[in-house]
Amino acid sequence: MDAQNEMTPKAREVLADVDRARARALKPRAHHLRVHLLEEVRRWDDAVPDAAALEAFQYPLENRTPHMAGHIWARTGEYGRL
C-alpha cells in the first residue's frame, strides 16, 4: 500500500468500529459507512464486498443503497454494474 492509501489512526479506529457493527448483523448502514471511509482513503478494492452487500439489500423506497454500491463500481471500473 502506498502512502496515499495509508489510513490515519482515527480512520483505522472508525473502520474497526464499523467492522464490529457489520459483524453483528446485516447492517446496511455499516456497509454504507465503510464504503464512504474506504473510498476516501482510496482503498476501493477493500470496499467491493460492502458494495456487493449493499446491492443485495432490497429496500423499495431506499435509493441510497444501490447508489452507494455505485461509488465503488465506478472507482473499480465495474461500469456494467452501475
Gaussian input, Z-matrix of N, CA and C with variables (Angstrom, degrees):
# hf/3-21g

backbone

0 1
 N
 C     1     B1
 C     2     B2     1     A1
 N     3     B3     2     A2     1     D1
 C     4     B4     3     A3     2     D2
 C     5     B5     4     A4     3     D3
 N     6     B6     5     A5     4     D4
 C     7     B7     6     A6     5     D5
 C     8     B8     7     A7     6     D6
 N     9     B9     8     A8     7     D7
 C    10    B10     9     A9     8     D8
 C    11    B11    10    A10     9     D9
 N    12    B12    11    A11    10    D10
 C    13    B13    12    A12    11    D11
 C    14    B14    13    A13    12    D12
 N    15    B15    14    A14    13    D13
 C    16    B16    15    A15    14    D14
 C    17    B17    16    A16    15    D15
 N    18    B18    17    A17    16    D16
 C    19    B19    18    A18    17    D17
 C    20    B20    19    A19    18    D18
 N    21    B21    20    A20    19    D19
 C    22    B22    21    A21    20    D20
 C    23    B23    22    A22    21    D21
 N    24    B24    23    A23    22    D22
 C    25    B25    24    A24    23    D23
 C    26    B26    25    A25    24    D24
 N    27    B27    26    A26    25    D25
 C    28    B28    27    A27    26    D26
 C    29    B29    28    A28    27    D27
 N    30    B30    29    A29    28    D28
 C    31    B31    30    A30    29    D29
 C    32    B32    31    A31    30    D30
 N    33    B33    32    A32    31    D31
 C    34    B34    33    A33    32    D32
 C    35    B35    34    A34    33    D33
 N    36    B36    35    A35    34    D34
 C    37    B37    36    A36    35    D35
 C    38    B38    37    A37    36    D36
 N    39    B39    38    A38    37    D37
 C    40    B40    39    A39    38    D38
 C    41    B41    40    A40    39    D39
 N    42    B42    41    A41    40    D40
 C    43    B43    42    A42    41    D41
 C    44    B44    43    A43    42    D42
 N    45    B45    44    A44    43    D43
 C    46    B46    45    A45    44    D44
 C    47    B47    46    A46    45    D45
 N    48    B48    47    A47    46    D46
 C    49    B49    48    A48    47    D47
 C    50    B50    49    A49    48    D48
 N    51    B51    50    A50    49    D49
 C    52    B52    51    A51    50    D50
 C    53    B53    52    A52    51    D51
 N    54    B54    53    A53    52    D52
 C    55    B55    54    A54    53    D53
 C    56    B56    55    A55    54    D54
 N    57    B57    56    A56    55    D55
 C    58    B58    57    A57    56    D56
 C    59    B59    58    A58    57    D57
 N    60    B60    59    A59    58    D58
 C    61    B61    60    A60    59    D59
 C    62    B62    61    A61    60    D60
 N    63    B63    62    A62    61    D61
 C    64    B64    63    A63    62    D62
 C    65    B65    64    A64    63    D63
 N    66    B66    65    A65    64    D64
 C    67    B67    66    A66    65    D65
 C    68    B68    67    A67    66    D66
 N    69    B69    68    A68    67    D67
 C    70    B70    69    A69    68    D68
 C    71    B71    70    A70    69    D69
 N    72    B72    71    A71    70    D70
 C    73    B73    72    A72    71    D71
 C    74    B74    73    A73    72    D72
 N    75    B75    74    A74    73    D73
 C    76    B76    75    A75    74    D74
 C    77    B77    76    A76    75    D75
 N    78    B78    77    A77    76    D76
 C    79    B79    78    A78    77    D77
 C    80    B80    79    A79    78    D78
 N    81    B81    80    A80    79    D79
 C    82    B82    81    A81    80    D80
 C    83    B83    82    A82    81    D81
 N    84    B84    83    A83    82    D82
 C    85    B85    84    A84    83    D83
 C    86    B86    85    A85    84    D84
 N    87    B87    86    A86    85    D85
 C    88    B88    87    A87    86    D86
 C    89    B89    88    A88    87    D87
 N    90    B90    89    A89    88    D88
 C    91    B91    90    A90    89    D89
 C    92    B92    91    A91    90    D90
 N    93    B93    92    A92    91    D91
 C    94    B94    93    A93    92    D92
 C    95    B95    94    A94    93    D93
 N    96    B96    95    A95    94    D94
 C    97    B97    96    A96    95    D95
 C    98    B98    97    A97    96    D96
 N    99    B99    98    A98    97    D97
 C   100   B100    99    A99    98    D98
 C   101   B101   100   A100    99    D99
 N   102   B102   101   A101   100   D100
 C   103   B103   102   A102   101   D101
 C   104   B104   103   A103   102   D102
 N   105   B105   104   A104   103   D103
 C   106   B106   105   A105   104   D104
 C   107   B107   106   A106   105   D105
 N   108   B108   107   A107   106   D106
 C   109   B109   108   A108   107   D107
 C   110   B110   109   A109   108   D108
 N   111   B111   110   A110   109   D109
 C   112   B112   111   A111   110   D110
 C   113   B113   112   A112   111   D111
 N   114   B114   113   A113   112   D112
 C   115   B115   114   A114   113   D113
 C   116   B116   115   A115   114   D114
 N   117   B117   116   A116   115   D115
 C   118   B118   117   A117   116   D116
 C   119   B119   118   A118   117   D117
 N   120   B120   119   A119   118   D118
 C   121   B121   120   A120   119   D119
 C   122   B122   121   A121   120   D120
 N   123   B123   122   A122   121   D121
 C   124   B124   123   A123   122   D122
 C   125   B125   124   A124   123   D123
 N   126   B126   125   A125   124   D124
 C   127   B127   126   A126   125   D125
 C   128   B128   127   A127   126   D126
 N   129   B129   128   A128   127   D127
 C   130   B130   129   A129   128   D128
 C   131   B131   130   A130   129   D129
 N   132   B132   131   A131   130   D130
 C   133   B133   132   A132   131   D131
 C   134   B134   133   A133   132   D132
 N   135   B135   134   A134   133   D133
 C   136   B136   135   A135   134   D134
 C   137   B137   136   A136   135   D135
 N   138   B138   137   A137   136   D136
 C   139   B139   138   A138   137   D137
 C   140   B140   139   A139   138   D138
 N   141   B141   140   A140   139   D139
 C   142   B142   141   A141   140   D140
 C   143   B143   142   A142   141   D141
 N   144   B144   143   A143   142   D142
 C   145   B145   144   A144   143   D143
 C   146   B146   145   A145   144   D144
 N   147   B147   146   A146   145   D145
 C   148   B148   147   A147   146   D146
 C   149   B149   148   A148   147   D147
 N   150   B150   149   A149   148   D148
 C   151   B151   150   A150   149   D149
 C   152   B152   151   A151   150   D150
 N   153   B153   152   A152   151   D151
 C   154   B154   153   A153   152   D152
 C   155   B155   154   A154   153   D153
 N   156   B156   155   A155   154   D154
 C   157   B157   156   A156   155   D155
 C   158   B158   157   A157   156   D156
 N   159   B159   158   A158   157   D157
 C   160   B160   159   A159   158   D158
 C   161   B161   160   A160   159   D159
 N   162   B162   161   A161   160   D160
 C   163   B163   162   A162   161   D161
 C   164   B164   163   A163   162   D162
 N   165   B165   164   A164   163   D163
 C   166   B166   165   A165   164   D164
 C   167   B167   166   A166   165   D165
 N   168   B168   167   A167   166   D166
 C   169   B169   168   A168   167   D167
 C   170   B170   169   A169   168   D168
 N   171   B171   170   A170   169   D169
 C   172   B172   171   A171   170   D170
 C   173   B173   172   A172   171   D171
 N   174   B174   173   A173   172   D172
 C   175   B175   174   A174   173   D173
 C   176   B176   175   A175   174   D174
 N   177   B177   176   A176   175   D175
 C   178   B178   177   A177   176   D176
 C   179   B179   178   A178   177   D177
 N   180   B180   179   A179   178   D178
 C   181   B181   180   A180   179   D179
 C   182   B182   181   A181   180   D180
 N   183   B183   182   A182   181   D181
 C   184   B184   183   A183   182   D182
 C   185   B185   184   A184   183   D183
 N   186   B186   185   A185   184   D184
 C   187   B187   186   A186   185   D185
 C   188   B188   187   A187   186   D186
 N   189   B189   188   A188   187   D187
 C   190   B190   189   A189   188   D188
 C   191   B191   190   A190   189   D189
 N   192   B192   191   A191   190   D190
 C   193   B193   192   A192   191   D191
 C   194   B194   193   A193   192   D192
 N   195   B195   194   A194   193   D193
 C   196   B196   195   A195   194   D194
 C   197   B197   196   A196   195   D195
 N   198   B198   197   A197   196   D196
 C   199   B199   198   A198   197   D197
 C   200   B200   199   A199   198   D198
 N   201   B201   200   A200   199   D199
 C   202   B202   201   A201   200   D200
 C   203   B203   202   A202   201   D201
 N   204   B204   203   A203   202   D202
 C   205   B205   204   A204   203   D203
 C   206   B206   205   A205   204   D204
 N   207   B207   206   A206   205   D205
 C   208   B208   207   A207   206   D206
 C   209   B209   208   A208   207   D207
 N   210   B210   209   A209   208   D208
 C   211   B211   210   A210   209   D209
 C   212   B212   211   A211   210   D210
 N   213   B213   212   A212   211   D211
 C   214   B214   213   A213   212   D212
 C   215   B215   214   A214   213   D213
 N   216   B216   215   A215   214   D214
 C   217   B217   216   A216   215   D215
 C   218   B218   217   A217   216   D216
 N   219   B219   218   A218   217   D217
 C   220   B220   219   A219   218   D218
 C   221   B221   220   A220   219   D219
 N   222   B222   221   A221   220   D220
 C   223   B223   222   A222   221   D221
 C   224   B224   223   A223   222   D222
 N   225   B225   224   A224   223   D223
 C   226   B226   225   A225   224   D224
 C   227   B227   226   A226   225   D225
 N   228   B228   227   A227   226   D226
 C   229   B229   228   A228   227   D227
 C   230   B230   229   A229   228   D228
 N   231   B231   230   A230   229   D229
 C   232   B232   231   A231   230   D230
 C   233   B233   232   A232   231   D231
 N   234   B234   233   A233   232   D232
 C   235   B235   234   A234   233   D233
 C   236   B236   235   A235   234   D234
 N   237   B237   236   A236   235   D235
 C   238   B238   237   A237   236   D236
 C   239   B239   238   A238   237   D237
 N   240   B240   239   A239   238   D238
 C   241   B241   240   A240   239   D239
 C   242   B242   241   A241   240   D240
 N   243   B243   242   A242   241   D241
 C   244   B244   243   A243   242   D242
 C   245   B245   244   A244   243   D243

   B1=1.4578
   B2=1.5219
   B3=1.3091
   B4=1.4576
   B5=1.5263
   B6=1.3243
   B7=1.4662
   B8=1.5293
   B9=1.3299
   B10=1.4610
   B11=1.5322
   B12=1.3195
   B13=1.4571
   B14=1.5214
   B15=1.3074
   B16=1.4561
   B17=1.5241
   B18=1.3057
   B19=1.4589
   B20=1.5166
   B21=1.3203
   B22=1.4559
   B23=1.5271
   B24=1.3225
   B25=1.4669
   B26=1.5310
   B27=1.3175
   B28=1.4673
   B29=1.5282
   B30=1.3297
   B31=1.4660
   B32=1.5214
   B33=1.3300
   B34=1.4644
   B35=1.5250
   B36=1.3194
   B37=1.4688
   B38=1.5332
   B39=1.3214
   B40=1.4693
   B41=1.5236
   B42=1.3213
   B43=1.4554
   B44=1.5309
   B45=1.3055
   B46=1.4696
   B47=1.5291
   B48=1.3244
   B49=1.4679
   B50=1.5240
   B51=1.3209
   B52=1.4586
   B53=1.5284
   B54=1.3231
   B55=1.4624
   B56=1.5268
   B57=1.3276
   B58=1.4721
   B59=1.5267
   B60=1.3137
   B61=1.4700
   B62=1.5258
   B63=1.3079
   B64=1.4658
   B65=1.5270
   B66=1.3164
   B67=1.4619
   B68=1.5333
   B69=1.3070
   B70=1.4674
   B71=1.5124
   B72=1.3045
   B73=1.4643
   B74=1.5146
   B75=1.3087
   B76=1.4613
   B77=1.5182
   B78=1.2901
   B79=1.4610
   B80=1.5197
   B81=1.3331
   B82=1.4628
   B83=1.5231
   B84=1.3151
   B85=1.4747
   B86=1.5211
   B87=1.3176
   B88=1.4673
   B89=1.5285
   B90=1.3261
   B91=1.4677
   B92=1.5319
   B93=1.3113
   B94=1.4678
   B95=1.5342
   B96=1.3267
   B97=1.4645
   B98=1.5238
   B99=1.3250
   B100=1.4600
   B101=1.5328
   B102=1.3486
   B103=1.4680
   B104=1.5306
   B105=1.3304
   B106=1.4685
   B107=1.5299
   B108=1.3167
   B109=1.4660
   B110=1.5258
   B111=1.3207
   B112=1.4599
   B113=1.5263
   B114=1.3149
   B115=1.4728
   B116=1.5308
   B117=1.3054
   B118=1.4672
   B119=1.5306
   B120=1.3368
   B121=1.4707
   B122=1.5325
   B123=1.3486
   B124=1.4633
   B125=1.5233
   B126=1.3253
   B127=1.4718
   B128=1.5284
   B129=1.3252
   B130=1.4574
   B131=1.5207
   B132=1.3239
   B133=1.4680
   B134=1.5233
   B135=1.3195
   B136=1.4676
   B137=1.5271
   B138=1.3298
   B139=1.4689
   B140=1.5243
   B141=1.3198
   B142=1.4717
   B143=1.5313
   B144=1.3452
   B145=1.4689
   B146=1.5347
   B147=1.3149
   B148=1.4644
   B149=1.5213
   B150=1.3253
   B151=1.4611
   B152=1.5290
   B153=1.3235
   B154=1.4681
   B155=1.5308
   B156=1.3232
   B157=1.4721
   B158=1.5207
   B159=1.3242
   B160=1.4617
   B161=1.5215
   B162=1.3277
   B163=1.4659
   B164=1.5236
   B165=1.3303
   B166=1.4708
   B167=1.5289
   B168=1.3166
   B169=1.4598
   B170=1.5219
   B171=1.3052
   B172=1.4644
   B173=1.5208
   B174=1.2970
   B175=1.4588
   B176=1.5151
   B177=1.3382
   B178=1.4657
   B179=1.5315
   B180=1.3056
   B181=1.4635
   B182=1.5238
   B183=1.2978
   B184=1.4660
   B185=1.5224
   B186=1.3056
   B187=1.4606
   B188=1.5159
   B189=1.3233
   B190=1.4665
   B191=1.5226
   B192=1.3205
   B193=1.4628
   B194=1.5261
   B195=1.3394
   B196=1.4739
   B197=1.5250
   B198=1.3140
   B199=1.4655
   B200=1.5290
   B201=1.3141
   B202=1.4663
   B203=1.5225
   B204=1.3182
   B205=1.4664
   B206=1.5289
   B207=1.3337
   B208=1.4559
   B209=1.5154
   B210=1.3320
   B211=1.4675
   B212=1.5331
   B213=1.3131
   B214=1.4707
   B215=1.5246
   B216=1.3372
   B217=1.4679
   B218=1.5221
   B219=1.3109
   B220=1.4676
   B221=1.5262
   B222=1.3233
   B223=1.4802
   B224=1.5209
   B225=1.3544
   B226=1.4648
   B227=1.5323
   B228=1.3353
   B229=1.4514
   B230=1.5118
   B231=1.3108
   B232=1.4732
   B233=1.5320
   B234=1.3135
   B235=1.4603
   B236=1.5220
   B237=1.3074
   B238=1.4562
   B239=1.5168
   B240=1.3478
   B241=1.4625
   B242=1.5158
   B243=1.3234
   B244=1.4668
   B245=1.5099
   A1=107.90
   A2=115.75
   A3=118.25
   A4=110.18
   A5=116.06
   A6=121.81
   A7=111.79
   A8=116.85
   A9=120.12
   A10=111.09
   A11=117.85
   A12=122.47
   A13=112.18
   A14=117.78
   A15=121.54
   A16=109.64
   A17=115.08
   A18=120.28
   A19=110.40
   A20=116.08
   A21=120.87
   A22=108.77
   A23=117.93
   A24=119.55
   A25=111.84
   A26=117.69
   A27=120.50
   A28=110.70
   A29=117.43
   A30=120.71
   A31=110.55
   A32=117.20
   A33=120.29
   A34=110.67
   A35=117.00
   A36=121.53
   A37=110.79
   A38=116.05
   A39=120.42
   A40=109.88
   A41=117.79
   A42=121.42
   A43=110.27
   A44=117.73
   A45=120.95
   A46=110.91
   A47=117.37
   A48=120.83
   A49=110.90
   A50=116.67
   A51=120.86
   A52=110.52
   A53=117.26
   A54=120.61
   A55=111.45
   A56=117.23
   A57=119.73
   A58=110.70
   A59=117.23
   A60=120.92
   A61=110.25
   A62=116.20
   A63=121.46
   A64=110.94
   A65=117.23
   A66=121.29
   A67=112.57
   A68=117.72
   A69=120.83
   A70=113.19
   A71=117.34
   A72=121.46
   A73=108.37
   A74=115.39
   A75=119.08
   A76=108.37
   A77=115.91
   A78=121.64
   A79=109.91
   A80=117.81
   A81=117.68
   A82=112.89
   A83=117.51
   A84=118.41
   A85=111.45
   A86=117.39
   A87=119.80
   A88=109.77
   A89=117.15
   A90=120.31
   A91=110.14
   A92=116.23
   A93=122.03
   A94=110.44
   A95=116.47
   A96=120.42
   A97=111.66
   A98=116.11
   A99=120.61
   A100=110.37
   A101=116.16
   A102=119.80
   A103=109.92
   A104=116.84
   A105=119.47
   A106=111.34
   A107=116.85
   A108=120.92
   A109=111.20
   A110=117.27
   A111=119.58
   A112=112.18
   A113=116.71
   A114=119.07
   A115=109.73
   A116=116.35
   A117=121.16
   A118=112.16
   A119=116.79
   A120=119.83
   A121=112.05
   A122=115.50
   A123=122.21
   A124=113.17
   A125=115.57
   A126=121.40
   A127=107.41
   A128=114.85
   A129=121.93
   A130=112.42
   A131=117.76
   A132=119.95
   A133=111.44
   A134=116.82
   A135=120.00
   A136=111.94
   A137=117.19
   A138=121.16
   A139=112.90
   A140=118.33
   A141=120.49
   A142=111.65
   A143=120.51
   A144=118.77
   A145=112.65
   A146=116.83
   A147=120.37
   A148=110.68
   A149=116.95
   A150=120.46
   A151=109.94
   A152=116.37
   A153=119.81
   A154=110.79
   A155=116.72
   A156=120.28
   A157=110.72
   A158=117.04
   A159=119.88
   A160=111.53
   A161=116.90
   A162=119.66
   A163=111.66
   A164=116.33
   A165=120.78
   A166=112.52
   A167=118.27
   A168=120.91
   A169=109.19
   A170=115.90
   A171=121.21
   A172=109.74
   A173=116.09
   A174=122.69
   A175=107.32
   A176=117.72
   A177=120.19
   A178=114.72
   A179=118.36
   A180=119.93
   A181=112.78
   A182=117.45
   A183=121.68
   A184=109.90
   A185=118.38
   A186=119.67
   A187=112.69
   A188=119.51
   A189=121.85
   A190=111.30
   A191=117.48
   A192=120.36
   A193=111.22
   A194=120.32
   A195=118.14
   A196=112.39
   A197=116.97
   A198=120.81
   A199=109.92
   A200=117.36
   A201=120.36
   A202=111.22
   A203=117.60
   A204=119.69
   A205=109.57
   A206=116.43
   A207=121.10
   A208=113.59
   A209=117.36
   A210=120.00
   A211=109.94
   A212=115.67
   A213=120.09
   A214=110.95
   A215=117.47
   A216=118.31
   A217=110.42
   A218=118.01
   A219=120.41
   A220=110.87
   A221=117.23
   A222=120.79
   A223=112.67
   A224=116.55
   A225=119.30
   A226=112.55
   A227=116.73
   A228=120.40
   A229=114.38
   A230=118.21
   A231=122.71
   A232=109.16
   A233=116.38
   A234=121.49
   A235=113.37
   A236=118.04
   A237=121.26
   A238=112.91
   A239=116.85
   A240=120.60
   A241=112.12
   A242=117.22
   A243=120.55
   A244=111.14
   D1=135.75
   D2=179.54
   D3=-88.00
   D4=171.69
   D5=-175.85
   D6=-60.31
   D7=-30.58
   D8=-178.89
   D9=-65.88
   D10=-27.65
   D11=-177.89
   D12=-96.46
   D13=0.02
   D14=-178.68
   D15=-70.68
   D16=136.91
   D17=-179.20
   D18=-95.48
   D19=143.96
   D20=175.38
   D21=-71.66
   D22=162.49
   D23=176.56
   D24=-56.47
   D25=-39.92
   D26=-179.86
   D27=-66.00
   D28=-40.27
   D29=177.94
   D30=-63.55
   D31=-40.06
   D32=177.22
   D33=-64.34
   D34=-37.90
   D35=177.58
   D36=-63.82
   D37=-45.79
   D38=179.09
   D39=-63.43
   D40=-43.10
   D41=179.31
   D42=-60.74
   D43=-41.89
   D44=178.16
   D45=-62.80
   D46=-40.84
   D47=177.57
   D48=-63.42
   D49=-45.28
   D50=179.88
   D51=-64.84
   D52=-39.76
   D53=178.25
   D54=-63.20
   D55=-37.79
   D56=176.78
   D57=-64.69
   D58=-42.55
   D59=178.17
   D60=-63.59
   D61=-41.55
   D62=-178.82
   D63=-65.59
   D64=-35.11
   D65=-177.65
   D66=-73.93
   D67=-24.20
   D68=-176.78
   D69=-72.39
   D70=-34.47
   D71=-177.64
   D72=-167.77
   D73=175.53
   D74=175.77
   D75=-72.71
   D76=101.80
   D77=-174.95
   D78=-116.21
   D79=98.71
   D80=179.36
   D81=-59.76
   D82=-33.96
   D83=-179.08
   D84=-67.84
   D85=-33.72
   D86=177.06
   D87=-64.86
   D88=-42.82
   D89=176.72
   D90=-63.34
   D91=-41.50
   D92=179.30
   D93=-59.04
   D94=-49.55
   D95=-179.92
   D96=-64.25
   D97=-38.19
   D98=-179.74
   D99=-64.24
   D100=-40.02
   D101=176.82
   D102=-60.34
   D103=-46.76
   D104=179.31
   D105=-58.93
   D106=-48.28
   D107=-177.11
   D108=-63.50
   D109=-48.97
   D110=-177.28
   D111=-70.75
   D112=-28.37
   D113=174.52
   D114=-67.05
   D115=-41.04
   D116=-178.48
   D117=-62.27
   D118=-36.92
   D119=-178.87
   D120=-96.32
   D121=13.12
   D122=175.01
   D123=59.81
   D124=37.78
   D125=175.79
   D126=-111.24
   D127=58.82
   D128=-172.57
   D129=-62.10
   D130=-40.98
   D131=-178.64
   D132=-61.97
   D133=-31.60
   D134=178.25
   D135=-68.82
   D136=-19.81
   D137=-178.90
   D138=-94.98
   D139=-1.71
   D140=-179.24
   D141=-57.87
   D142=-45.06
   D143=178.34
   D144=-60.92
   D145=-33.38
   D146=178.61
   D147=-70.51
   D148=-40.18
   D149=177.68
   D150=-62.99
   D151=-42.96
   D152=178.94
   D153=-63.93
   D154=-39.73
   D155=178.20
   D156=-64.50
   D157=-40.80
   D158=178.96
   D159=-63.81
   D160=-36.61
   D161=176.99
   D162=-63.70
   D163=-31.26
   D164=-176.52
   D165=-76.38
   D166=-23.63
   D167=179.56
   D168=-71.67
   D169=134.35
   D170=-179.24
   D171=-113.35
   D172=104.83
   D173=176.15
   D174=-126.16
   D175=105.97
   D176=-173.10
   D177=-55.17
   D178=-34.85
   D179=-176.36
   D180=-104.33
   D181=7.73
   D182=-174.57
   D183=-107.68
   D184=94.98
   D185=-179.36
   D186=-87.74
   D187=-7.21
   D188=177.45
   D189=-70.48
   D190=-28.66
   D191=-176.17
   D192=-61.93
   D193=-56.38
   D194=177.07
   D195=-67.69
   D196=-28.65
   D197=177.73
   D198=-59.27
   D199=-43.35
   D200=-178.29
   D201=-66.04
   D202=-37.67
   D203=176.09
   D204=-61.22
   D205=-36.91
   D206=179.35
   D207=-60.85
   D208=-28.97
   D209=175.88
   D210=-55.84
   D211=-45.47
   D212=-175.95
   D213=-77.68
   D214=-40.45
   D215=-180.00
   D216=-61.16
   D217=-38.44
   D218=177.92
   D219=-65.77
   D220=-39.62
   D221=-178.58
   D222=-71.13
   D223=-31.48
   D224=-176.64
   D225=-96.34
   D226=1.25
   D227=178.11
   D228=82.75
   D229=13.91
   D230=178.63
   D231=-87.67
   D232=58.94
   D233=-173.53
   D234=-63.37
   D235=-27.77
   D236=178.59
   D237=-66.41
   D238=-17.17
   D239=-179.90
   D240=-89.97
   D241=-6.33
   D242=-178.00
   D243=-74.25

